[in-house]
Amino acid sequence: MPRIKFTSALKRFFPDLRDIEVEGSKLSELIHNINLSFPGISNYIVEENGNLREHVNIYLDGKMIQDRDQLSDKVDDKNEVVIFQAISGG
C-alpha cells in the first residue's frame, strides 16, 4: 500500500493524524480511504467538486502531482505520498 505522510499544518486540525498506508490505485481513491480513517480530512484536502484545494499540494515520490482537478495520478504500493497544507502570512 502507498505510504501517506502529512505535514504538521494538517495535524493542527486533526491531532490524531499520523502517517498511514492506505489502499488505492489513484490519488482520489487514496483521499477517500484516508477520510475513512480520519473523518472530515478530505474537506481540508479537496473542494466539493473533487478538485484539490488551492492551499494544498500533494507530492508523489518527491514530485508534485500532475492532475489537481480529478486526482487521477496513478499510485502503487511503492509510492510515498506527502500532503502539504500551504501556510500563508508574513
C-alpha positions as CSV (number, residue, x, y, z in Angstrom):
1,M,0.0,0.0,0.0
2,P,1.2,3.6,-0.7
3,R,2.6,5.4,2.4
4,I,0.9,8.7,3.1
5,K,2.6,11.4,5.1
6,F,1.1,14.7,6.4
7,T,2.7,18.0,7.4
8,S,2.2,19.4,10.8
9,A,-0.2,22.1,9.5
10,L,-2.8,19.5,8.9
11,K,-2.1,17.8,12.2
12,R,-3.1,21.1,13.9
13,F,-6.7,20.4,12.8
14,F,-6.5,16.6,13.2
15,P,-4.5,15.9,16.3
16,D,-4.6,12.1,15.8
17,L,-3.4,12.4,12.3
18,R,-0.4,10.1,11.6
19,D,1.4,8.7,8.6
20,I,-0.5,5.7,7.3
21,E,-0.7,3.2,4.5
22,V,-4.0,3.0,2.6
23,E,-5.2,1.2,-0.5
24,G,-5.8,2.8,-3.8
25,S,-4.6,2.9,-7.3
26,K,-5.0,6.7,-7.9
27,L,-4.9,9.7,-5.6
28,S,-8.7,10.2,-5.5
29,E,-9.1,6.7,-4.0
30,L,-6.3,7.4,-1.5
31,I,-8.0,10.5,-0.3
32,H,-11.3,8.7,0.0
33,N,-9.6,6.0,2.1
34,I,-7.7,8.5,4.2
35,N,-11.0,10.1,5.1
36,L,-12.3,6.7,6.4
37,S,-9.5,6.7,9.0
38,F,-9.7,10.5,9.7
39,P,-13.3,11.6,9.0
40,G,-13.5,15.2,7.6
41,I,-9.9,15.4,6.4
42,S,-11.0,15.2,2.8
43,N,-12.8,18.5,3.3
44,Y,-9.5,20.1,4.0
45,I,-7.8,18.5,1.0
46,V,-10.4,18.7,-1.8
47,E,-13.1,21.1,-2.9
48,E,-16.7,19.9,-3.1
49,N,-16.2,19.2,-6.8
50,G,-13.3,16.9,-6.1
51,N,-10.5,19.4,-7.2
52,L,-7.5,19.7,-5.0
53,R,-7.9,22.8,-2.8
54,E,-5.7,25.8,-3.8
55,H,-3.9,25.8,-0.5
56,V,-3.0,22.1,-0.6
57,N,-0.2,20.4,-2.5
58,I,0.4,16.7,-2.9
59,Y,3.8,15.2,-3.8
60,L,4.2,11.7,-5.2
61,D,7.7,10.4,-4.6
62,G,9.0,13.9,-4.3
63,K,7.3,15.4,-7.4
64,M,4.2,17.5,-7.4
65,I,1.2,15.6,-8.8
66,Q,0.0,16.3,-12.4
67,D,-3.8,16.3,-12.0
68,R,-5.1,18.7,-9.4
69,D,-8.6,18.6,-10.9
70,Q,-9.6,14.9,-10.9
71,L,-6.7,13.5,-8.8
72,S,-6.2,10.8,-11.4
73,D,-2.4,10.4,-10.8
74,K,-1.6,6.6,-10.5
75,V,-0.1,5.3,-7.4
76,D,1.3,1.9,-6.4
77,D,2.5,0.1,-3.3
78,K,6.0,1.5,-3.5
79,N,4.9,5.2,-3.6
80,E,5.2,7.8,-0.9
81,V,2.6,10.5,-1.0
82,V,3.1,13.7,1.0
83,I,0.2,16.0,1.6
84,F,1.0,19.7,2.4
85,Q,-1.3,22.4,3.5
86,A,0.2,25.7,2.5
87,I,0.7,28.3,5.2
88,S,0.4,31.9,4.4
89,G,1.2,35.0,6.4
90,G,4.1,37.3,6.9
